[in-house]
Amino acid sequence: MAFLQNFFRDLQKVLRQNIREYGMFIALFVIWAFFAITTRGTFLTARNISNLLNQTGYIAVMAVGVTLVIVIRHIDLSIGFLLGFLGAVAAIALKVWELPVGVVILLVLALGVVLGTIPSFMVANLGIPAFVATLAGWLAYRGLLVVVLAGTGTIIIENEFFNAIGNGYIPDIPNLTFLPEVHKLTLLLGLVAIILFIVGQLNDRKKKLAYNFEVLPPAIFVLKLGFVSVVGLVATWVLAGYNGPSWTMVIMLVVVAIYQFMTTQTILGRHIYAVGGNPEAAQLSGINVKKITYFVFCSMGLLTALAGILYASRLRSASPQAGNGFELDAIASAFIGGASPAGGIGTIVGSLIGALVYMSLTNGMNLMGTGSDAQNIVKGVVLAGAVIFDVATRSRAK
């Protein structure tokens, strides 16, 4: 009895101290449970979960970049139509210029980085507010998208390799006859990922104990490992039941992994958060705030280019309407994922969860037959709730 009392007391303390981190996971679980009930299980079918992850891919990739922009106290409104414009460049390069796919991908990614220097220069060197600088980009890219497609309208992309990026799935292990309806490579990758997670958590706990850092109580730590492992196994089994992970999902997870490592394990990542926490103090401590601003906005351009490739590949086309409103989806995902409007706070994993929450709302309400107007109201309420939650948690922390 005493063990249970201590366990629940420790659990309550951990949840209270980490409510910002765990709140988004709780929200995602509640949303999925709600739609599972209202759609009579359709929402949680393997086919729909796979479709949801594909829909989330390009938004999550942009949300990663947006999170870093928000962390350094700026915003980027241009990324929606920049995505559409770069997707149109990819389509033209493939169909009109007849360039190889690899060259096209590198060209579009490089162009995204180059275009990222424009708001960087305006913000870092000229002191123009990012809102104004990127609003100018929003208008410019909207016009450029129409101009480059004016002669042809919608361009249909017929390159199979390019289209497979947004619609294909990773191949399975050949010549295995057991569980014929299940994607065996997905099961293997899922098990490896869970094992690596457990080993990483154990090593991290060991290092913290060696330096007398605070760690989770043993019972709560075991509960965390068990819960994540069970969720991982269930997710792996669901994905294995329908073609396995898509290439879009793989690209999304690789982007998240790279930026998660960069922001948590490198000096560059620490400098980004230092600039967001207090730009003046960061400058006085020797951090080049201009270089950090350039890096973050150029990174945003790179990720927007990648998202443009994913979107054009998924639709197998480029159209003048591509990217309309996507900047709002990415910004909302970042805020829902825990990024603070005050700057200095936000995580890469949080941006992924935020994108999943945001796109789950869209997917679930579509299955329920909810109109677009009602969907926008719900999304607005959720976004407002996320910002209110941020303000409340920061006030309580003070």
Residue pairs with C-beta under 8 A, 6 or more apart in sequence:
3 219
6 219
7 219
7 220
10 217
10 219
10 220
11 220
11 223
14 216
14 217
14 220
15 22
19 393
20 338
20 345
20 389
20 390
20 393
21 338
21 347
21 350
23 338
23 389
24 336
24 337
24 338
24 350
24 353
24 354
24 357
25 353
27 336
27 357
28 353
28 356
28 357
28 360
31 357
31 360
31 361
31 364
32 43
32 44
32 360
34 364
35 43
35 44
35 360
35 363
35 364
35 367
35 368
36 43
36 44
38 364
38 368
39 364
39 367
39 368
42 48
42 367
43 363
43 364
43 367
44 238
45 242
46 238
46 239
46 241
46 242
47 242
48 363
48 367
49 238
49 239
49 242
50 239
50 242
50 243
50 246
51 363
52 356
52 359
52 360
52 363
53 245
53 246
53 248
53 249
53 252
54 166
54 167
54 246
54 248
54 249
54 314
55 359
55 362
55 363
56 252
56 355
56 356
56 359
57 166
57 246
57 248
57 249
57 251
57 252
57 307
57 310
57 314
58 83
58 248
58 307
58 308
58 310
58 311
58 314
58 326
59 307
59 326
59 329
59 330
59 333
59 355
59 358
59 359
60 252
60 255
60 256
60 333
60 351
60 352
60 355
60 356
61 251
61 252
61 255
61 303
61 306
61 307
61 310
62 79
62 83
62 303
62 304
62 307
62 326
62 327
62 329
62 330
63 330
63 333
63 334
63 337
63 351
63 352
63 354
63 355
64 255
64 256
64 259
64 303
64 348
64 351
64 352
65 76
65 79
65 296
65 299
65 300
65 302
65 303
65 304
65 330
66 76
66 79
66 300
66 330
66 331
66 333
66 334
66 339
66 351
67 334
67 337
67 339
67 346
67 347
67 348
67 350
67 351
68 259
68 263
68 272
68 296
68 299
68 300
68 346
69 75
69 76
69 130
69 296
69 297
69 300
70 331
70 334
70 335
70 339
70 340
70 341
70 343
70 346
71 272
71 273
71 276
71 296
71 339
71 343
71 344
71 345
71 346
72 272
72 275
72 276
72 279
72 292
72 293
72 296
72 343
73 276
73 279
73 342
73 343
73 344
74 123
74 130
74 293
74 296
74 297
75 130
75 131
75 134
75 331
76 119
76 130
76 134
76 137
76 297
76 300
76 327
77 131
77 134
77 135
77 137
77 138
77 327
78 119
78 134
78 135
78 136
78 137
78 138
78 140
78 141
78 327
79 134
79 300
79 304
79 323
79 326
79 327
79 330
80 138
80 323
80 324
80 325
80 326
80 327
80 328
80 330
81 138
81 141
81 142
81 144
81 145
81 323
81 324
81 327
82 112
82 115
82 137
82 141
82 301
82 304
82 308
82 323
83 304
83 307
83 308
83 311
83 322
83 323
83 326
84 141
84 145
84 308
84 311
84 318
84 319
84 320
84 321
84 322
84 323
84 324
84 326
85 141
85 144
85 145
85 148
85 308
85 323
86 108
86 111
86 112
86 304
86 305
86 308
86 309
87 308
87 309
87 311
87 312
87 318
87 322
87 323
88 145
88 148
88 149
88 155
88 312
88 318
88 322
89 107
89 108
89 111
89 148
90 104
90 105
90 108
90 157
90 162
90 308
90 309
90 312
90 318
91 155
91 157
91 312
91 317
91 318
92 148
92 155
92 318
93 99
93 103
93 104
93 107
93 108
94 101
94 104
94 157
94 159
94 162
95 155
95 156
95 157
95 158
99 107
101 159
101 161
101 162
104 162
105 309
108 305
108 308
108 309
109 302
109 305
109 306
109 309
111 305
112 301
112 302
112 303
112 304
112 305
112 306
112 308
113 298
113 301
113 302
113 305
114 301
115 137
115 301
116 297
116 298
116 299
116 300
116 301
116 302
116 304
117 294
117 297
117 298
117 301
118 133
118 137
119 130
119 133
119 134
119 137
119 297
120 293
120 294
120 296
120 297
120 298
121 294
122 128
122 133
123 129
123 130
123 133
123 293
123 297
124 289
124 290
124 293
124 294
125 290
138 327
145 320
145 322
145 323
146 320
149 155
149 318
149 319
149 320
153 319
153 320
154 317
154 318
154 319
154 320
155 317
155 318
155 319
156 316
156 317
157 163
157 312
157 313
157 316
157 317
157 318
158 316
162 309
162 313
163 313
163 316
164 247
164 313
165 247
165 248
165 251
165 309
165 310
165 313
166 247
166 248
166 310
166 311
166 312
166 313
166 314
166 315
166 316
167 246
167 313
167 314
167 316
168 246
168 247
169 243
169 244
169 245
169 246
169 247
170 185
170 186
170 244
170 245
170 246
170 247
170 250
171 185
172 183
172 184
172 185
172 186
172 244
173 184
173 185
173 188
176 184
178 184
181 241
182 240
182 241
183 239
183 240
183 241
183 242
183 243
183 244
184 240
185 244
186 236
186 239
186 240
186 244
186 245
187 236
187 237
187 240
189 236
189 245
190 232
190 233
190 235
190 236
190 237
190 239
190 240
191 236
193 232
193 236
194 228
194 229
194 232
194 233
194 236
197 228
197 229
197 232
198 225
198 229
201 221
201 224
201 225
205 215
205 216
205 221
208 214
208 215
209 215
215 221
216 224
239 245
248 310
248 314
251 306
251 310
252 352
255 303
255 306
256 348
256 349
256 351
256 352
259 348
260 347
260 348
260 349
262 268
262 269
263 269
263 272
263 273
263 347
263 348
268 295
271 282
271 287
271 292
272 292
272 295
272 296
273 344
274 281
274 282
274 285
274 287
275 282
275 287
275 289
275 292
275 293
276 343
276 344
276 345
277 343
277 344
278 344
279 289
282 289
282 292
283 289
307 326
308 322
308 323
311 322
311 323
312 318
312 322
315 322
329 358
330 355
332 354
332 358
332 379
332 383
333 351
333 354
333 355
333 357
333 358
333 359
334 346
334 351
334 354
335 341
335 354
335 383
335 386
335 387
335 390
336 354
336 357
336 358
336 382
336 383
336 386
337 346
337 347
337 349
337 350
337 351
337 352
337 353
337 354
337 355
337 357
338 345
338 346
338 347
338 350
338 354
338 390
339 345
339 346
339 350
339 351
339 354
340 346
340 390
340 394
341 387
341 390
342 394
345 390
354 386
357 382
358 379
358 382
361 375
361 378
361 379
361 382
362 375
362 379
365 374
365 375
365 378
366 375
370 378
